Amino acid sequence: MKPSPSQIIDTGELNVVGRLVDASNATLFAKATLTLDAEIEVVYKPIAGERPLWDFPHGNLAQREVAAFKISQWGKFNCVPYTTLREGPFGLGAVQEWITSDDSIDIIELAQSQDERIRNLALFDVVVNNTDRKFGHILLNREGMILGCDHGVTFHQDFKLRTVIWQFAGKSLTSLELAQLHEVKNEIAKVHNEEIGQLLHSDEVDALVKRIDSLIENREFPLPSEDWPAVPWPPV
């Protein structure tokens, strides 16, 4: 039986092919290989290549990348490519499945639409407190799924949501969205508390739960903050 993509990413040999030069931190294009017919393209972000950030003093970006994937799975947002924390040629880092986007689609137009897949990503970004949702971080794969990448600057204990997806601000959450929030809160509290605690600082975990509680209580998407820039720069 052919191994799954996650098995290949978890255990395959990582071979760096090149570097994504537009990234501010070391972001490497690599291949994870188990056998000749079990190889998958990945993005490898070694912790050793991270630049310190004054407003994210705890932990590292790689662990937040993995935490974002976990929340995506636990809340059934399913909007983050498979991501794990593992050793590679330049030490421990986040390794994420490479997504080939459908370039025939105008991603900016899609990201500003009312598409339910974009709405799903918008709610996920509120939960993880994404401070850097740019158009370039939104991917449409060949199966028609909308995915997000680059989640290193998430989970801050202060509300710092910066995103290009504000068209849902103030809109009421659906019953299905509220059910997602209840489910991810339950997963954090009763099933994966220790796991998320190994990836994030305790203050960040507390803030995560409070954000979910606030969404459930207010039953709507939040409005942009008056104390924090609402859109990342550059937006692309």
C-alpha positions in Angstrom: 0.0 0.0 0.0 1.4 3.4 -1.0 2.0 5.6 2.0 -0.1 8.7 2.6 1.2 12.2 2.0 1.3 12.8 5.7 3.4 9.6 6.2 5.8 10.7 3.5 6.1 14.2 5.0 6.6 12.9 8.5 9.2 10.3 7.8 10.6 10.8 4.3 14.1 12.2 3.7 14.1 16.0 3.2 16.1 17.2 0.3 16.2 21.0 -0.2 15.7 22.1 -3.8 15.7 25.8 -3.5 14.7 28.9 -1.5 11.6 31.0 -1.8 13.4 34.4 -1.9 10.3 36.6 -1.3 9.9 35.2 2.3 11.3 37.3 5.2 12.4 34.1 7.0 14.2 31.1 5.7 11.5 29.3 3.6 12.9 26.4 1.6 11.3 24.4 -1.2 12.1 20.7 -0.6 11.1 17.2 -1.4 10.2 14.5 1.1 11.2 11.1 -0.2 10.5 7.6 1.1 11.0 5.6 -2.1 11.1 6.4 -5.8 7.4 6.3 -6.1 6.7 7.9 -2.7 7.8 11.6 -2.9 6.0 14.8 -2.2 6.9 18.5 -2.6 7.0 20.5 0.7 7.8 23.8 2.2 10.4 23.6 5.0 10.8 26.4 7.4 13.7 25.8 9.9 13.5 27.5 13.2 17.2 28.4 12.8 16.2 30.7 9.9 13.6 32.7 11.8 14.1 36.4 12.5 13.1 37.4 16.1 9.9 39.4 16.3 9.5 41.9 19.1 5.8 41.3 19.5 6.1 37.5 19.4 8.6 36.9 22.2 7.4 33.4 23.1 8.1 30.2 21.2 8.8 30.2 17.5 7.0 30.7 14.2 7.3 27.0 13.2 5.3 25.9 16.2 2.6 28.4 15.4 2.4 27.0 11.8 1.8 23.6 13.3 -0.7 24.9 15.8 -2.7 26.6 13.0 -2.9 23.3 11.2 -4.1 21.5 14.3 -6.8 24.1 14.9 -7.9 23.8 11.2 -8.3 20.0 11.7 -9.9 20.1 15.1 -12.5 22.7 14.1 -13.1 21.0 10.7 -12.1 24.2 8.9 -9.8 22.0 6.7 -8.1 25.1 5.3 -4.4 24.5 6.1 -2.2 22.0 4.2 -0.8 19.2 6.2 1.9 20.6 8.5 4.2 19.0 11.0 7.2 19.8 13.2 10.3 17.7 12.3 14.0 17.6 11.8 15.5 18.5 8.4 18.8 19.4 6.9 18.9 22.7 8.8 17.4 21.5 12.1 13.9 21.4 13.5 11.3 23.2 11.6 7.8 23.3 10.2 7.3 21.1 7.1 4.1 21.7 5.0 2.7 20.1 1.9 3.4 22.2 -1.1 0.1 23.3 -2.9 0.1 23.9 -6.6 -2.5 26.7 -7.1 -4.9 27.0 -10.0 -3.4 30.1 -11.7 -6.4 30.4 -14.0 -8.4 31.9 -11.1 -8.1 35.5 -10.0 -7.4 34.9 -6.3 -7.9 38.6 -5.4 -11.4 38.6 -6.9 -12.1 35.3 -5.2 -10.8 36.5 -1.8 -13.1 39.5 -1.9 -16.2 37.5 -2.8 -18.9 36.0 -0.7 -17.7 32.5 -1.4 -18.4 30.1 1.5 -14.9 28.7 1.2 -13.5 32.2 1.8 -15.9 32.7 4.7 -14.6 29.5 6.2 -11.0 30.8 6.0 -12.1 34.2 7.4 -13.6 32.5 10.5 -10.5 30.4 10.9 -8.3 33.5 10.8 -10.3 35.1 13.6 -9.9 32.0 15.7 -6.1 31.8 15.3 -5.8 35.7 15.4 -3.9 35.8 12.0 -1.9 39.0 11.8 -0.9 38.5 8.2 -3.6 37.2 5.8 -2.5 38.5 2.5 -3.9 37.6 -0.9 -0.7 35.7 -1.6 -1.3 33.5 1.4 -4.6 32.2 -0.1 -4.4 29.1 -2.3 -6.9 27.4 -4.5 -5.8 23.8 -5.2 -6.7 21.7 -8.2 -9.5 20.1 -6.3 -11.2 23.4 -5.7 -10.3 23.7 -2.0 -9.3 27.1 -0.7 -6.4 26.8 1.7 -4.2 29.3 3.6 -0.5 29.3 4.2 2.1 31.3 6.2 0.6 31.1 9.7 3.8 31.9 11.7 2.4 35.2 13.1 -0.8 33.9 14.7 -2.1 33.2 18.2 -1.0 36.5 19.7 -2.6 37.1 23.1 -3.8 40.6 22.0 -6.4 40.9 19.2 -4.3 41.7 16.2 -6.3 40.4 13.2 -4.9 41.8 10.0 -6.5 40.4 6.8 -7.7 41.2 3.3 -10.9 39.3 4.1 -13.2 41.8 5.9 -16.4 41.4 3.8 -18.0 39.3 6.5 -17.3 41.7 9.4 -20.4 42.1 11.6 -22.3 39.3 9.9 -24.0 36.7 12.1 -22.5 33.3 12.5 -24.5 30.4 11.2 -25.5 27.4 13.3 -22.9 25.3 11.6 -20.2 27.9 12.3 -21.2 28.0 15.9 -21.0 24.2 16.1 -17.5 24.4 14.7 -16.5 26.8 17.4 -18.0 24.6 20.1 -16.2 21.6 18.7 -12.8 23.2 18.5 -13.1 24.5 22.0 -14.0 21.1 23.3 -11.1 19.5 21.4 -8.7 22.0 23.0 -10.1 21.6 26.5 -10.8 17.9 26.7 -8.7 16.1 24.1 -5.7 18.2 22.9 -4.9 20.5 25.8 -1.5 19.1 26.4 -0.7 19.0 22.7 -1.6 22.7 22.1 0.3 23.6 25.3 3.5 22.2 23.8 3.1 24.4 20.7 1.9 27.7 22.2 2.7 29.7 25.4 0.0 29.4 28.1 -1.0 33.1 27.6 -1.6 32.3 23.9 -3.7 29.3 24.7 -5.8 31.2 27.2 -6.3 34.0 24.6 -7.3 31.4 22.0 -10.0 30.0 24.2 -11.3 33.5 25.1 -11.5 34.4 21.4 -13.6 31.3 20.7 -15.8 32.1 23.7 -16.2 35.7 22.5 -17.3 34.5 19.0 -19.8 32.1 20.5 -21.2 34.8 22.8 -21.4 37.6 20.2 -22.5 35.2 17.4 -20.9 37.3 14.7 -17.7 38.1 12.9 -15.7 40.8 14.6 -15.3 44.3 13.2 -11.8 45.7 12.4 -9.9 47.0 15.4 -9.5 50.8 15.8 -6.2 50.3 17.6 -4.5 48.0 15.1 -4.0 48.2 11.3 -6.8 46.1 9.8 -5.0 45.1 6.6 -1.4 43.7 6.2 1.1 45.6 4.1 1.7 44.9 1.3 -1.7 43.2 0.9 -0.4 40.9 -1.8 
